[in-house]
């Protein structure tokens, strides 16, 4: 009975290791949809600098970072402009420009899919 439990544990461990390896080494294919990070910017957000730093560290195959200005202070605008200058994949938009931006991204992505 103990050998059955040990065998089952070994098999499950091997399967878990294979799944974890595949999960962390999987690269998105060219036909996969765009992977975006969207960060809304509000004037009362005291942790914006920390959020931007976290986004900068966590790339993981992301194609774009979209900063959406709903209500921002001048200090937040300066912080975001520095972030955009350092990260070429980042863009800052007004809230009313978001729909047009997404429609452009996803319509062009459909054109290139086979």
C-alpha positions as CSV (number, residue, x, y, z in Angstrom):
1,X,0.0,0.0,0.0
2,X,2.9,2.4,0.8
3,X,4.5,1.7,-2.6
4,X,1.2,2.8,-4.3
5,X,1.1,6.1,-2.4
6,X,4.8,6.8,-3.1
7,X,4.4,6.0,-6.8
8,X,1.4,8.3,-7.0
9,X,3.2,11.1,-5.2
10,X,6.2,10.7,-7.6
11,X,4.0,10.8,-10.6
12,X,2.1,13.9,-9.4
13,X,5.4,15.6,-8.5
14,X,6.7,15.0,-12.0
15,X,3.5,16.3,-13.6
16,X,3.6,19.4,-11.4
17,X,7.2,20.1,-12.3
18,X,6.4,19.8,-16.0
19,X,3.4,22.1,-15.7
20,X,5.4,24.7,-13.8
21,X,8.3,24.6,-16.3
22,X,5.9,24.9,-19.2
23,X,4.0,27.8,-17.6
24,X,7.1,29.9,-16.9
25,X,8.9,29.1,-20.2
26,X,5.9,29.5,-22.5
27,X,6.4,32.4,-24.9
28,X,3.3,34.0,-26.4
29,X,3.0,33.3,-30.1
30,X,2.8,36.0,-32.8
31,X,-0.9,35.2,-33.3
32,X,-1.8,35.6,-29.7
33,X,-3.8,38.7,-28.7
34,X,-2.0,41.8,-27.4
35,X,-1.1,41.7,-23.7
36,X,-1.7,45.1,-22.2
37,X,-1.4,46.6,-18.7
38,X,-3.8,49.5,-18.0
39,X,-3.3,51.8,-15.0
40,X,-5.9,54.4,-14.3
41,X,-4.5,57.6,-12.8
42,X,-6.6,59.4,-10.1
43,X,-5.6,62.5,-8.2
44,X,-6.1,60.8,-4.8
45,X,-3.8,57.9,-5.7
46,X,-0.9,58.2,-3.2
47,X,0.8,55.0,-4.4
48,X,1.2,55.9,-8.1
49,X,5.0,55.9,-7.9
50,X,4.9,52.4,-6.4
51,X,2.4,51.2,-9.0
52,X,4.6,52.5,-11.9
53,X,7.7,50.8,-10.4
54,X,5.8,47.5,-10.1
55,X,4.7,47.8,-13.8
56,X,8.3,48.5,-14.9
57,X,9.6,45.4,-13.1
58,X,6.8,43.0,-14.2
59,X,7.2,42.9,-18.0
60,X,6.5,39.1,-18.6
61,X,5.8,39.5,-22.4
62,X,3.6,42.6,-22.1
63,X,3.4,44.7,-25.3
64,X,2.0,47.9,-24.0
65,X,1.4,49.9,-20.8
66,X,-1.5,52.3,-21.0
67,X,-1.7,55.0,-18.4
68,X,-5.3,56.5,-18.4
69,X,-5.7,60.0,-16.9
70,X,-9.0,60.3,-15.2
71,X,-8.0,63.0,-12.8
72,X,-4.4,63.7,-12.1
73,X,-2.2,66.3,-10.4
74,X,0.6,68.1,-12.1
75,X,3.1,66.0,-10.0
76,X,1.5,62.8,-11.2
77,X,1.7,64.1,-14.8
78,X,5.5,64.7,-14.4
79,X,6.0,61.3,-12.8
80,X,4.1,59.6,-15.7
81,X,6.0,61.5,-18.4
82,X,9.3,60.4,-16.8
83,X,7.9,56.8,-16.8
84,X,6.9,57.1,-20.5
85,X,10.3,58.5,-21.4
86,X,12.0,55.5,-19.8
87,X,9.6,52.8,-21.1
88,X,9.1,52.9,-24.9
89,X,6.0,50.6,-24.6
90,X,4.1,53.0,-22.4
91,X,1.6,55.6,-23.5
92,X,-0.6,58.1,-21.6
93,X,-4.1,58.8,-22.7
94,X,-7.1,60.8,-21.6
95,X,-10.1,58.7,-20.6
96,X,-12.1,59.7,-23.7
97,X,-9.3,58.6,-26.0
98,X,-9.2,55.1,-24.6
99,X,-12.0,53.6,-26.8
100,X,-10.4,54.9,-30.0
101,X,-7.0,53.6,-29.0
102,X,-8.3,50.1,-28.2
103,X,-10.3,49.9,-31.4
104,X,-7.1,50.9,-33.4
105,X,-5.0,48.3,-31.6
106,X,-7.4,45.4,-31.9
107,X,-8.5,46.1,-35.5
108,X,-4.8,46.1,-36.6
109,X,-4.2,42.9,-34.6
110,X,-7.0,41.2,-36.5
111,X,-5.5,42.2,-39.9
112,X,-2.2,40.5,-39.2
113,X,-3.6,37.2,-37.9
114,X,-3.7,34.3,-40.4
